[in-house]
Amino acid sequence: MNKKAFSLPMEQLIGIIILVIFLAIIFGAFFRPEKGWLNYIASKAESFARFVPGRDQILHPEDLQLPSGIQSAYNSLSEKMNALSISTKTQCWGNYTVIPELNEVKIFIKNTTDGLSIYAVNKEGQKLEPTIIPGFKPCIIAGKIQDTVVASAFRQYYILPATHSQSLLSYMYKEVNSIEINEPLWGTSSDINADGTKYNLDYSLLYKHDSTHICLIPNFNWGSTTCIAAMQGLEDFCFKNKIIQNKINNQC
């Protein structure tokens, strides 16, 4: 039996050819990597997205200038932390410029896989390129480790006479993952939020405990006439009378 070859009517064949050409045009217009309409729309969306409040833009220092007083304090803090990290000394202290009222600017100090990271975010949500200090982690002289009040162990080791017990060393600083320096809780300077707990920070003193930890030292004001310690950190008297610096007696 003879088989007829498969064939389409000319009208259907022309319709299929037109459909293929139409789909090719649509595909090229919308999906070409460099010139497609979807790529064009995506690129425009990206260009406008930078104006959305809170977008996490990372900018180089020359592209993001903070208010002058804040910029100076931020530079001082990051530079001093870096200087402490490269110093061969440990169990030593250093000063940075007092951080003024931040007016919606936030400074972050974080523990990352690359090391200690410090950066600022302005009120528009733009992020200054982080300064990374390899091999270091942030810490505070406040809070608690197990049943030990950290600042009390610090005070006992450095400030009380003849109590340099080596057993205190692992309890006199508290490692944290994140420190946010923002608006003051009370006092004249900036408040910090360390892993979700707020502390006061009126004094610009850093403490380098060992070859991997740099700490902020929170303070509180109970009107004491001696240097005392609590969960909140060290009392103002310890700072105003330079007891910490004199007792550690080792500037980085």
N, C-alpha and C positions, 0 to 999 in steps of 0.2 A: 504494500500500500504506500502510495506517495505521501510524504509529509510536506506540508506547506511551511515555508520559512516564516518566522515570526516577524511581523511588521506592524508599525503604528501608522495610523492615518496622519497625513501631512500636518493637519491642524494640531493634533496632539504633540507631534514632534516639535513643531515650532513653539508651542506653549511651554514644553519642558526646557527647551533652549533658553527662552526668555526668562524662565524662573531661575535657572542656574546662573545666568548673567546677573539678574537682580540680586540673588543671594551673595554672589561674589562682591558686588558693589557695596552691599550693606556690611558684609564682613570686613572688607577693606576700610570702609569709612569709620567703623566703630572700633575695630580691634587691632589695627596696625600699631606696632609697638611705639612708634615715634609720632605718627601723625593722625592716629585714629581719634574719633570724636570722644570716645570714653577716656582715652589718655588725656585729651585736652581738658575735659571736664574735671578729671582727677587732679590735674596740675593746677587748675584754677581754684579748686576746693582747698588744696594744700596751701596756696598762696594767701587765701583768705583766712585759713584756720589759725594763722599766727596772731590774728586780731581777737580771737576768742579768749575771754578772761580765764586765767587759770591754766592755760596751755603751758606745758612744761618745755619751754625753749631753753636750750643751752647756748649761752653767748660768751664770747671771749671778753676779757676785761676791757679791751678798747671799745667794745660794742655796748657794754652795759656799765654805766657809771651810777653808783649809789650816791645819795646826798653826801657832801664832803666829809662831815664829821663821822658818819657811819662808815664811809669808805676807808678813812684813815684807821678807825678802830678795827675794821675787818682785816685790813692789810696787816696791822700790827699783830693781831691774834694769829693769823695764818703763818706769818713770818716767824713769830716767836715759837709756835709749835714746831715748825720745821727746824728752827735752830736747836731746840731741845732734842729733837730726834737725832740730829747728827753729832750732838755733844757726846763725848766719851763718858761723861759723868752720869750717875744715877742717884736716886734719893736726893734730888736737888730741885730748886724752884726757879721761876722766871716771871717777869712782869710783862704785861702788854697794856696798850692804851685802854682806858676805861671805855666800855661800850655805852654810848649815849642812848637816849630814847629812840627807838627804832622806827616809829611811825609807819607801821605795817610792813616794814622789811623784816625778814626772818633770816637767821644764820643757823645753819645745820652743821653738826659734827657727827659723822656716822662711821660705824664699823662696817667695812666692805671687804670683799674678797681681795681687793687690791691694797688694802691698808686703811688707815684713818683718812676719811674724806671730809673736807671742810668747804662749804660753799654758801652763797647768799641767794635769796630769792626776793625780788622786789614786789611791790604791791600789785603789779600787773601780772605776776606769776612767771616772770622771766628769770631763768636760773643762770647764775654766774658759773662759768666753767670751774669744776672743783679743783682744789689743790689736794693732791694725794700724797700722804706720808706713808711709804711702804713699811710694812712690818710692825706698825703701831695700832693700838686700839684706844678709844676714848674711855675715860673713867671719871668718877666723882668721889670726893671725900664726903660722903653722906649716905644715908640709907642704912641697910642692914645686910649682913651676910650670916645666914643661919641665925644664931641668937646674939651675935656680936654687933653692936652699933659701930659702924665703920669709923666715924669721926672720933669716937671714944678711944678706939684702938690707936688711931693716928695721934691723938693727944697723949695717950699713955706712952707711946713709943718715943715721941719727940719732945714733949713739953714737961711731963712729970720727971723729976730727977731719978736717975739710975734705973730706968725701966726699959732699956733697949732690948727687950726680949725678942729673940728671933721668931718666937711662936706668933708674934703679932703681925709679922710682915704680910701674910696672905689675907689679913682681915682689915688692913688699914686703907684700902681703896676698893671701890666697887666698879667692875667693868660693866659698861652699858653698850647697847647697840646703837642708840640714837640720842643725841642731845639737840634740842631746839631752843635757840635763844630768841625770845620774842619780847612782848610788852611786859613791863614790870608788874609783878604781883603786889609788891609794896616797896618802900625804900626809894632810892634815887636812881638806880640803874636797872639792868634788865633781868627779867625772870627767865629761868630755864625749865624746860620740860625734859626730864631724863627718863626714857622708857615709860612715859605715862605719869610720872610723879613730878610735881612742881617744887622748885626750890628757889630761894632768893640768891641773887648774884650781884653783890654791890662792889666786890673787890676784884681787881684784875690780876689775880695770882694763879699761876699754873704750877702743878707739881708733877715732876717726872719720877715715877716710882722705880722703874727698872728699864730694861732695854726694849720693852714693848708697850708701856702704858704711860699716857699723858692725861692728867686729871684736872678738871675744874674743881674749885673749892667753894661750895655754897656757904652762905652765912645766915645768921638770924640775930635778932636784937631782943634780948631779955633784960637789958640794962645792967648786966653783970659787971662786977669790978675785978673779976678774974677770968682767965681763959677757960671756958667750959665747952663741952661738946654735947650734941644730941643727934637725933635722926636727921634733923634739918641741916646739919653741918657743924661749923664752928661759930661761936659767938663773936659779935663785932669786936669785943675787947681784944681778941687774939690778933685781929688785923690792925686795929688802930694803934696798938702798941708794938707792932712788928715782932710779936712774940714768935710767930711761925718762922719768919725769915731768920731771926736771931738763933732760934733753937735748932733749925735744920742746919744753919751755918754753912750752906753749900749752894752757891748760885750756879746754875747750869752755864 
